[in-house]
């Protein structure tokens, strides 16, 4: 996972250099592949193992750095405006078939979402971390992947007809 040092500092007020932070992360069990210095600052390439899914995001790495340096982590909690008239129960229905296995269930319906390119501030933040920002919905992404797969299958079929006669039965 690519970790932008400048973005990390927005979550934890760490005064150490990127090399020192990477070294301390390595000593705590996170494998560090490299440290790259670019136009947007240092980027730490951390290899997150399968037993540490809590470190698979910027906030998870910030919590780890906060624990290492005994510093508080700044976490923002978004508070979306709630509608007075519309209820989540109107948008979806949930039936809990085995209540003994489900102690609590919550849901939130979000309406009026527009799919559009990411804002510039997010693109600038993701750029040094080499993160990709998907500008089209997953359905379009899946559709283009299916089309590429079909094209590949068709080219394979065409190649099967070109084989020499001695290999056609094989």
Buried (B, 14 or more C-beta within 10 A) or exposed (E): BBBBBBBBBEBBEBEBEBBEBBBBBEEEEBEBEEBBEEEBBBBBBBEBEEEBEEBEEBBBBBBBBBEBBEBEBEEEEEEEEEEEEEEBEEEEEEEEEEEEEEEEEEEEEEEEEEEEEEEEEEEEBBBBBEBEEEEEEEEEEEEEEEEEEEEEEEEEEEEEEEEEEEEEEE
